[in-house]
Amino acid sequence: MLVSSSKIVEIGELGDERGYLAVLEQNKLLPFEINRVFYIYKTSPGVRRGFHAHYKTRQALVCVSGACKVYLDNTIRKTDVLLDSPRKVLILEPSDWHEMYDFSPDCVLLVLASHLYDPEDYIRDYDQFLEVYGG
């Protein structure tokens, strides 16, 4: 199966002495239509979240407050990404096994998803993930 690569994109900002505004628009900066929005916050110290990939859902992660790290594995590359700015957007492909960790106490991680929640879309077992995306 083809494994696409996740990427970091930077949101432009508008602002002056009153403050700043950052804009995310589907099919412009985001390469998909937004069908679901959720956010993760008040994550306890030492807790890791995620531990899955998808069959079809693409996601965009934005740390709108604070910071966290995201471990990514698409069977070809394994890397850690620091999300520490509301201008950084991590675009995740379905083939990205991802784990979020090292949440700062003030972290609010916004997730924009291409599909509605469907438990059948989740690959929660790492060995199954390797069978699907490992070639």
C-alpha positions in Angstrom: 0.0 0.0 0.0 1.3 3.5 -0.8 2.6 5.4 2.2 2.3 9.2 2.0 4.3 11.5 4.2 3.1 13.8 6.9 4.3 17.3 6.8 4.5 20.5 8.8 2.9 23.6 7.3 3.0 27.1 8.8 -0.2 29.2 9.1 0.1 32.8 8.0 -0.9 35.4 10.6 -2.4 38.8 10.6 -1.9 41.1 13.5 -0.9 44.3 15.1 -0.6 45.7 18.7 -4.1 44.4 19.4 -3.1 40.7 18.9 -2.9 38.1 16.1 -5.2 36.0 14.0 -4.3 32.8 12.3 -6.6 31.2 9.7 -7.0 27.6 8.5 -9.2 27.0 5.5 -10.1 23.7 4.0 -8.7 22.9 0.6 -6.3 25.8 0.8 -3.7 25.2 3.6 -5.5 22.0 4.6 -5.5 19.4 1.8 -8.9 18.0 2.8 -12.4 18.9 3.7 -13.0 19.3 7.5 -15.7 17.0 8.8 -14.8 16.7 12.5 -13.1 18.9 15.0 -11.9 18.0 18.5 -9.3 19.1 21.0 -7.2 17.4 23.7 -6.5 19.3 26.9 -5.6 18.9 30.6 -3.6 15.8 29.8 -1.9 14.5 32.9 1.9 14.5 33.1 3.6 11.5 31.6 0.5 10.4 29.7 0.8 9.4 26.0 -2.3 9.6 23.7 -3.1 8.3 20.2 -1.5 4.9 19.6 -3.2 4.4 16.2 -3.3 5.0 12.5 -6.3 5.2 10.1 -7.5 3.6 6.9 -8.9 6.8 5.4 -8.9 9.8 7.9 -6.4 12.6 7.3 -5.8 15.0 10.2 -4.3 18.4 11.0 -2.9 18.9 14.5 -2.4 22.4 15.9 -1.2 23.2 19.4 -3.2 26.3 19.9 -1.8 26.7 23.4 1.3 25.3 25.1 3.3 22.5 23.5 3.4 18.8 22.9 5.4 16.3 20.9 4.1 13.8 18.3 5.8 10.5 17.5 5.2 9.5 13.9 5.9 6.2 12.2 4.8 5.4 8.6 7.0 2.2 8.4 9.6 4.2 6.3 10.5 6.9 8.8 10.1 7.3 12.5 10.4 10.8 13.9 9.3 13.1 16.7 7.7 16.5 15.9 7.5 19.3 18.4 4.3 21.4 18.2 5.1 24.5 20.1 3.4 27.3 18.1 -0.2 28.0 17.0 1.3 28.7 13.6 2.6 25.1 13.1 0.2 22.6 11.6 1.1 18.9 11.4 -0.7 17.2 8.5 -1.1 13.5 9.3 -1.8 11.0 6.6 -3.9 7.9 7.4 -0.7 5.8 7.2 0.9 7.7 10.1 0.9 5.7 13.4 0.9 8.6 15.9 1.4 9.1 19.6 1.2 12.5 21.3 3.2 13.0 24.5 5.1 15.5 26.6 2.1 17.8 27.0 2.7 21.1 28.7 0.2 21.9 31.5 -1.4 24.6 29.3 -1.5 22.5 26.1 -4.6 22.5 24.0 -4.1 20.3 20.9 -6.7 21.0 18.2 -7.4 18.2 15.7 -9.2 18.8 12.4 -10.2 15.5 10.7 -11.3 14.7 7.1 -13.9 12.1 8.3 -16.5 11.7 11.0 -15.6 9.3 13.8 -15.8 5.7 12.7 -14.3 3.0 15.0 -13.8 0.8 11.9 -11.4 3.4 10.5 -8.9 3.0 13.4 -5.9 0.7 13.3 -5.1 0.4 17.1 -2.9 -2.7 16.9 0.7 -2.0 15.8 1.2 -5.4 14.2 -2.0 -4.9 12.2 -0.6 -1.4 11.2 2.5 -3.1 9.9 0.5 -5.6 7.9 -1.6 -2.8 6.3 1.2 -0.3 5.6 4.4 -2.2 5.9 4.5 -3.3 2.3 
